[in-house]
Amino acid sequence: MRGERDAFRELVDAYRQHVFRIAFSVLRSEKDAEDAAQEVFIQIHKSLPDYRSQGFKTWISRIAMNKAIDFKRKQNRRREDLYDSEPALLKVVSGDEAPLARMLREEQSDEMRKRMAEMPQGHRDVIEAFYFQGKNYEEISAEMHVTVKTVESKLYRARMWIRQHWREEEWR
């Protein structure tokens, strides 16, 4: 076991800069490239038993490029989620709001609940968990016993359902 750890540590030392450069070329951020490089080495460690002598540096490069692209996509989705969530669903208002503003917010909330009842159950569950309960992808995936990618897909499909079935003024 110790020999395996030492060998893997040597592998990391030998390819650290190479993996970092690939990740940086996609992400253009040192911190993000470092985070992606860590994920690359975790993936390499998991995938070593499946390695089929196909050119080790090429294999590592392909994993690094794919992880960096995935990392970039996740960042873009998070940004989209931030932009999508604000106008699409209810905004949280401070406790010292005016009575008229509170009445309007409550009316919107009631209308949103009615509209949400029209959604398919799977879409409703993931929308409620993410937007109303404030859970992140990992929490939802653990709760629903699915992968994070499945949660991302479910949220995407739920948003598409909303766009297709509700007039824009109903969800903006």
FILO-142691 format. One line per 2 residues: number of its first residue (from 1); for each residue x, y, z of N, C-alpha, C, O. Coordinates in steps of 0.05 Angstrom, whole numbers, plus 5000, padded with zeros to 4 digits. Atoms other than C-alpha are relative to their C-alpha. Example, Ala and Ser with C-alpha at 12.3 -4.5 7.8 and 13.67 -1.06 7.14 Angstrom:
<recs>
1> 5018:4976:5000:5246:4910:5156:5018:5024:5000:5039:5024:5013 | 4984:4976:4999:5273:4979:5143:4985:5022:5014:4995:5044:5018
</recs>
This chain:
<recs>
1> 5017:4976:5000:5000:5000:5000:5017:5025:5000:5012:5044:4985 | 4982:4977:4999:5056:5048:5018:5015:5004:4974:5019:5027:4965
3> 4986:4999:5026:5092:5031:4954:4982:5013:4979:4992:5028:4962 | 5019:4988:5019:5029:5049:4914:4998:5030:5005:4997:5046:4985
5> 5002:4971:4994:5023:5116:4950:5025:5015:4991:5023:5037:4979 | 4975:4987:5008:5096:5132:4937:5001:5002:4969:5009:5023:4958
7> 5000:5000:5029:5089:5113:4864:4981:5021:4989:4987:5035:4970 | 5019:4980:5009:5027:5156:4856:5010:5028:5006:5006:5046:4989
9> 4988:4974:4993:5062:5214:4891:5020:5008:4978:5022:5031:4970 | 4981:4994:5021:5118:5208:4840:4986:5007:4973:4995:5025:4959
11> 5016:4994:5025:5067:5207:4783:4990:5029:5002:4991:5043:4982 | 5011:4972:4996:5035:5271:4811:5023:5020:4996:5019:5040:4982
13> 4977:4981:5003:5103:5305:4817:5010:5002:4972:5016:5024:4963 | 4990:5000:5027:5123:5285:4747:4981:5014:4981:4990:5027:4962
15> 5020:4989:5019:5058:5309:4713:4985:5024:5011:4967:5034:4997 | 5015:4978:4988:5035:5365:4759:4999:5025:4982:4978:5035:4976
17> 4999:4976:5017:5059:5422:4715:4986:4996:4973:4972:5015:4964 | 5013:5006:5026:5035:5389:4651:4969:5002:5003:4956:5015:4986
19> 5029:5000:4996:4965:5379:4679:4990:5028:5006:4970:5037:4996 | 5007:4973:4994:4964:5449:4708:4998:5018:4975:4980:5034:4972
21> 4999:4983:5024:4983:5481:4641:4975:4994:4982:4964:5013:4971 | 5024:5007:5016:4927:5443:4605:4975:5013:5012:4959:5025:4998
23> 5024:4989:4987:4875:5464:4657:5000:5030:4998:4979:5042:4993 | 4999:4971:5001:4900:5536:4657:4993:5010:4972:4981:5031:4969
25> 5005:4992:5027:4896:5539:4581:4969:5002:4995:4961:5017:4978 | 5029:5000:5003:4821:5525:4587:4987:5020:5019:4969:5035:5011
27> 5014:4985:4979:4803:5560:4652:5010:5029:5003:4995:5046:5013 | 4988:4974:4999:4850:5621:4650:4999:5012:5029:4997:5036:5032
29> 5000:4991:4972:4851:5624:4726:5018:4980:5015:5014:4956:5014 | 4982:5018:4985:4907:5597:4771:4985:4983:5020:4989:4959:5022
31> 5014:5015:4980:4860:5578:4827:4982:4978:4988:4982:4955:4997 | 5018:5020:5013:4810:5543:4781:5017:4978:4988:5009:4955:4989
33> 4983:5020:5012:4867:5508:4745:5011:4981:5021:5013:4957:5017 | 4991:5017:4978:4894:5483:4811:4978:4981:5010:4983:4957:5014
35> 5023:5016:4991:4825:5458:4832:4995:4978:4979:4990:4955:4986 | 5005:5019:5022:4815:5424:4764:5023:4979:5000:5017:4955:4996
37> 4977:5019:4999:4885:5392:4769:4997:4980:5022:5003:4956:5018 | 5005:5019:4979:4867:5361:4835:4979:4980:4992:4982:4956:4997
39> 5021:5019:5010:4804:5331:4804:5012:4981:4979:5004:4958:4978 | 4987:5016:5021:4847:5306:4746:5015:4977:5014:5012:4954:5006
41> 4985:5021:4987:4893:5268:4793:4983:4980:5016:4989:4957:5018 | 5019:5019:4988:4834:5239:4831:4989:4981:4979:4987:4957:4984
43> 5010:5017:5022:4806:5215:4765:5021:4980:4990:5015:4957:4984 | 4979:5017:5009:4873:5187:4744:5003:4976:5020:5005:4953:5012
45> 4997:5021:4980:4878:5149:4810:4977:4979:4998:4982:4955:5000 | 5023:5018:5003:4808:5120:4800:5002:4984:4975:4994:4961:4974
47> 5000:5013:5026:4821:5103:4727:5025:4984:4994:5026:4970:4973 | 4975:5015:5005:4891:5072:4733:4995:4971:4993:5008:4960:4975
49> 5004:5028:5007:4864:5001:4734:4989:4996:4972:4992:4974:4960 | 5011:5003:5027:4829:5014:4667:5020:5009:4978:5014:5007:4955
51> 4980:4990:5019:4892:5044:4634:5009:4976:4982:5016:4955:4992 | 4993:5021:5020:4909:5004:4570:5025:5006:4984:5024:5002:4959
53> 4975:4995:5014:4980:5024:4552:4997:5014:4973:5005:5004:4952 | 5006:4985:5025:4959:5076:4501:5016:5026:4998:5008:5043:4982
55> 4985:4975:4999:5011:5130:4514:4992:5015:5025:4971:5029:5025 | 5008:4990:4973:5010:5152:4586:4996:5031:5000:4976:5040:5011
57> 5003:4971:4999:5021:5227:4575:4976:5009:4984:4962:5028:4991 | 5024:4994:5016:4968:5228:4521:4975:4994:5016:4956:5010:5015
59> 5023:5008:4984:4920:5192:4567:4994:5021:5022:4972:5029:5026 | 5003:4980:4979:4933:5241:4624:4991:5026:4988:4974:5040:5000
61> 5008:4975:5013:4927:5300:4576:4970:5000:4993:4957:5020:4997 | 5029:5002:5007:4859:5276:4552:4983:5003:5025:4962:5017:5024
63> 5015:4998:4975:4834:5268:4623:5001:5029:5010:4981:5040:5018 | 4998:4972:4991:4861:5338:4641:4983:5019:4984:4970:5036:4994
65> 5015:4982:5018:4829:5371:4581:4970:4996:5006:4955:5016:5008 | 5029:5005:4994:4761:5337:4595:4992:5011:5027:4970:5023:5029
67> 5006:4989:4973:4763:5355:4669:4999:5031:4999:4981:5042:5011 | 5000:4970:5001:4780:5428:4653:4975:5010:4986:4963:5029:4994
69> 5025:4992:5014:4723:5432:4603:4976:4996:5018:4958:5013:5018 | 5022:5005:4982:4675:5400:4653:4999:5022:5022:4978:5032:5029
71> 4999:4979:4979:4699:5450:4706:4990:5026:4990:4975:5040:5003 | 5009:4975:5013:4687:5508:4658:4969:4999:4997:4956:5019:5002
73> 5029:5002:5003:4617:5482:4643:4985:5003:5026:4965:5017:5027 | 5013:4998:4973:4600:5476:4717:5000:5030:5008:4980:5039:5018
75> 4999:4972:4993:4623:5548:4727:4979:5015:4985:4964:5032:4996 | 5020:4986:5017:4579:5572:4669:4972:4993:5010:4955:5011:5010
77> 5027:5007:4990:4519:5533:4696:4994:5014:5026:4971:5023:5030 | 5005:4986:4974:4528:5563:4765:4993:5029:4995:4975:5040:5007
79> 5006:4972:5007:4529:5633:4734:4972:5002:4989:4957:5020:4996 | 5027:5000:5012:4467:5616:4693:4979:4996:5022:4958:5009:5022
81> 5018:5004:4978:4433:5590:4756:4995:5025:5016:4973:5031:5024 | 5003:4975:4985:4447:5655:4792:4983:5020:4985:4966:5033:4997
83> 5016:4982:5016:4418:5695:4735:4972:4990:4996:4953:5006:4997 | 5027:5011:5004:4359:5648:4723:4983:5001:5025:4959:5007:5023
85> 5016:5003:4976:4338:5641:4795:4988:5026:5009:4966:5026:5020 | 5010:4975:4989:4329:5714:4811:4974:5009:4987:4955:5013:5001
87> 5025:4991:5011:4276:5734:4760:4979:4978:4998:4955:4983:4998 | 5018:5022:5006:4246:5665:4750:4983:4993:5024:4960:4986:5021
89> 5015:5009:4976:4225:5651:4821:5001:5022:5021:5013:5043:5017 | 5004:4979:4980:4209:5689:4884:5026:5010:5012:5045:4995:5016
91> 4977:4988:4987:4259:5737:4914:4994:5001:5030:4971:5006:5038 | 5003:4998:4972:4270:5736:4988:5001:5030:5008:5019:5044:5000
93> 5003:4971:4993:4249:5803:5018:5006:5003:5030:5000:4985:5045 | 4993:4996:4972:4274:5832:5083:4975:5002:5018:4953:5006:5008
95> 5022:5001:4981:4231:5829:5146:4986:5027:5004:4963:5027:5014 | 5013:4974:4995:4217:5904:5148:4988:5012:4974:4991:5035:4968
97> 5013:4990:5025:4179:5908:5082:4974:5014:5005:4961:5009:5026 | 5025:4985:4998:4120:5953:5071:4977:4981:4997:4979:4960:4984
99> 5024:5017:5001:4050:5923:5079:4992:4994:4971:4984:4971:4965 | 5008:5005:5028:4034:5932:5005:5020:4981:4986:5012:4964:4971
101> 4980:5017:5012:4100:5900:4984:4997:4971:5010:4999:4952:4994 | 5004:5027:4989:4087:5841:5031:4975:4987:4987:4975:4963:4981
103> 5025:5011:5012:4016:5833:5003:5006:4991:4971:4997:4970:4963 | 4993:5008:5027:4043:5832:4932:5017:4975:4999:5013:4957:4983
105> 4982:5024:4998:4098:5782:4951:4984:4975:5006:4988:4954:4994 | 5016:5023:4993:4047:5737:4984:4982:4991:4977:4978:4967:4973
107> 5017:5006:5023:4001:5741:4924:5017:4986:4978:5008:4966:4966 | 4982:5014:5020:4060:5723:4878:5006:4972:5010:5007:4953:4994
109> 4993:5026:4988:4078:5666:4925:4977:4981:4996:4981:4958:4988 | 5024:5018:5003:4007:5638:4923:4997:4993:4970:4992:4969:4964
111> 5003:5005:5029:4005:5645:4847:5022:4980:4991:5017:4962:4975 | 4978:5018:5007:4073:5611:4842:4994:4971:5009:5000:4952:4995
113> 5007:5027:4990:4049:5552:4885:4979:4987:4982:4981:4963:4976 | 5020:5011:5018:3988:5544:4840:5012:4991:4974:5007:4969:4963
115> 4987:5007:5025:4031:5545:4778:5018:4976:5003:5020:4958:4986 | 4982:5023:4995:4081:5496:4809:4984:4974:5002:4994:4953:4995
117> 5016:5024:4997:4024:5448:4823:4994:4988:4972:4988:4964:4970 | 5005:5010:5027:4014:5443:4747:5024:4985:4988:5021:4970:4969
119> 4975:5013:5011:4086:5419:4737:5000:4970:5006:4988:4961:5025 | 4996:5029:4994:4104:5345:4732:5015:4998:5027:5032:5015:5034
121> 4989:5003:4973:4124:5319:4801:5030:5001:5000:5042:5014:5018 | 4971:5000:5000:4197:5307:4782:5012:5028:4997:5031:5035:5010
123> 4991:4972:5004:4205:5379:4758:4995:5016:5025:5012:5031:5034 | 5007:4985:4976:4169:5407:4818:5019:4994:5023:5027:5012:5037
125> 4982:5007:4977:4212:5368:4868:5027:5013:4998:5037:5024:5018 | 4973:4988:5002:4278:5392:4840:5000:5030:5001:5018:5042:5012
127> 5003:4971:4999:4254:5464:4831:4996:5009:5029:5009:5028:5038 | 5005:4993:4972:4228:5466:4903:5026:4997:5016:5032:5015:5032
129> 4976:5005:4984:4292:5436:4931:5021:5022:4994:5034:5032:5012 | 4979:4981:5008:4338:5483:4892:4993:5029:5006:5008:5043:5019
131> 5007:4972:4997:4301:5549:4892:4986:5008:5026:4993:5029:5037 | 5015:4993:4976:4255:5547:4952:5013:4991:5025:5012:5005:5046
133> 4987:5010:4976:4294:5505:5001:5030:5007:5000:5044:5003:5020 | 4973:4991:5002:4361:5532:4977:5022:4979:5001:5044:4984:5009
135> 4980:5022:4999:4395:5464:4971:5018:5002:4976:5009:5010:4954 | 4982:5001:5023:4456:5456:4927:4997:4973:4986:4983:4955:4995
137> 5002:5024:5017:4465:5402:4874:5007:4975:5017:4994:4954:5014 | 4991:5024:4985:4502:5355:4922:4979:4991:5020:4973:4968:5024
139> 5020:5007:4981:4448:5359:4975:4975:4988:4987:4964:4968:4997 | 5023:5010:5015:4393:5347:4924:5006:4971:4991:4989:4954:4992
141> 4992:5026:5010:4431:5288:4894:4999:4979:5022:4990:4957:5018 | 5001:5018:4977:4439:5256:4963:4972:4994:5008:4965:4971:5014
143> 5028:5003:4991:4366:5267:4980:4984:4983:4980:4968:4967:4988 | 5015:5014:5021:4341:5240:4913:5013:4974:4992:5002:4959:4976
145> 4985:5025:5006:4393:5184:4910:5006:4998:4970:5003:4977:4957 | 4992:4999:5028:4417:5206:4841:5027:5015:4999:5036:5026:5019
147> 4975:4986:5002:4482:5235:4814:4996:5030:4997:4974:5039:4991 | 5001:4971:5003:4498:5309:4812:4993:5007:4971:4978:5026:4966
149> 5006:4995:5028:4496:5306:4736:4970:4997:4995:4958:5012:4980 | 5029:5004:5003:4424:5279:4741:4985:5023:5011:4965:5032:4999
151> 5013:4976:4988:4405:5337:4786:5002:5023:4980:4983:5037:4976 | 4996:4978:5019:4435:5386:4736:4981:4996:4976:4968:5015:4967
153> 5018:5005:5022:4395:5352:4680:4971:5005:5007:4956:5016:4992 | 5027:4996:4991:4331:5352:4720:4993:5030:5002:4971:5038:4994
155> 5005:4972:4998:4338:5426:4735:4998:5013:4972:4981:5030:4968 | 5001:4989:5027:4352:5441:4662:4973:4993:4987:4960:5011:4976
157> 5025:5008:5012:4291:5401:4640:4976:5015:5013:4957:5022:4999 | 5022:4986:4986:4247:5434:4693:4999:5029:4990:4977:5040:4986
159> 5000:4972:5011:4269:5504:4669:4989:5001:4972:4974:5019:4965 | 5010:5001:5028:4255:5484:4597:4969:4996:5001:4955:5008:4985
161> 5029:5005:4998:4186:5459:4618:4986:5027:5007:4965:5034:4995 | 5011:4975:4993:4172:5526:4651:4999:5019:4976:4979:5032:4971
163> 4999:4982:5024:4194:5564:4589:4980:4992:4979:4969:5010:4965 | 5018:5009:5021:4151:5521:4544:4970:5002:5009:4953:5006:4991
165> 5027:5001:4992:4088:5520:4587:4989:5025:5013:4965:5028:5016 | 5009:4976:4988:4085:5587:4621:5007:5024:4982:5028:5024:4970
167> 4993:4976:5015:4081:5654:4587:5022:5014:5015:5024:5013:5039 | 4976:4988:4987:4144:5694:4600:4992:5019:5023:5006:5020:5043
169> 5007:4981:4978:4108:5747:4642:4991:4985:5025:4990:4997:5046 | 5008:5015:4977:4084:5691:4688:5024:4992:5017:5021:4987:5041
171> 4977:5009:4985:4155:5671:4709:5022:5020:5001:5044:5014:5012 | 4979:4979:4999:4195:5735:4700:4993:5020:5022:5008:5039:5027
</recs>
